[in-house]
């Protein structure tokens, strides 16, 4: 029987942290399902003779080993021959990211791209939250310093985030001093930002909720390190087991249904003290290894079972 093909568009193989990497988890499960795995980066994409090719590495992964992968061969792969493609490179969401979605958009429908390239191009991870403002703390989007200053004087404590930021990077917490020069320089560098009223209960953590194919499938709570307001695991946050209350589930379910209509298969959303905080992660959702470790479940198996329903 001919092996199925899974292509993974991601960062370099050497950058994987096997303890925390969601892509590694999904790849291991795909191997159990008899997929041949081809790994490539956005720089490897080409369009020739009306086909999308990648200079890929056929790879085998190993669980709980120091040498966690083996490259079988380098191979020029026609991506149309893949049953699935996982888009898993980390942001920033920049022109390189957008260009890769243009390549993938040309593939035939029989090749399932997760997440759909048109969808991840159109669903801005922060700005998409304007569809749910009534479930969020007071929030604005702007690059106008005067508007930000007015918002600060109204709410006293605010958080400023890049619209296309990720992993808790470049976030400003403005508390006792509105430094116009510093914030203006920040805006010149970052561009448009999301500005929110600060939620003090962030010290107890946020809830990262996992959505698959329009359904709420689970959650973890991420608690910031002492003295930090950042819950991201990559910023020192610690994952603990959690359950969703009725309001959290209600909000998450509304977001899940909207994402399903937008053709988003896999997403992670974040809530703090019953508020959606505007992070709707569709480009490369993370946190599955932590969920597995805390709950003794194989989320990757759930992922691929849902993916099969797309065929």
Secondary structure, DSSP 8 states (H G I E B T S, - for coil): ---EEEEEE-S-GGG--TTT-HHHHHHHHHHHTTEEEEEE-GGGEEEETTEEEEEEEEEEE-TT-SS-EEEEEEEEEEGGG-SEEEE------SHHHHHHHHHHHTS-TTSEEES-HHHHHHS-TTGGGGGGGGGBSSEEEE--HHHHHHHHHHHSSEEEEETT--TTTT-EEE-S---HHHHHHHHHHH-SEEEEE--GGGGG-EEEEEEETTEEEEEEEEE--TT-----GGGT-EEE-----HHHHHHHHHHHHHHHHTT--EEEEEEETTEEEEEEE-SS---HHHHHHHHT--HHHHHHHHHHTT-
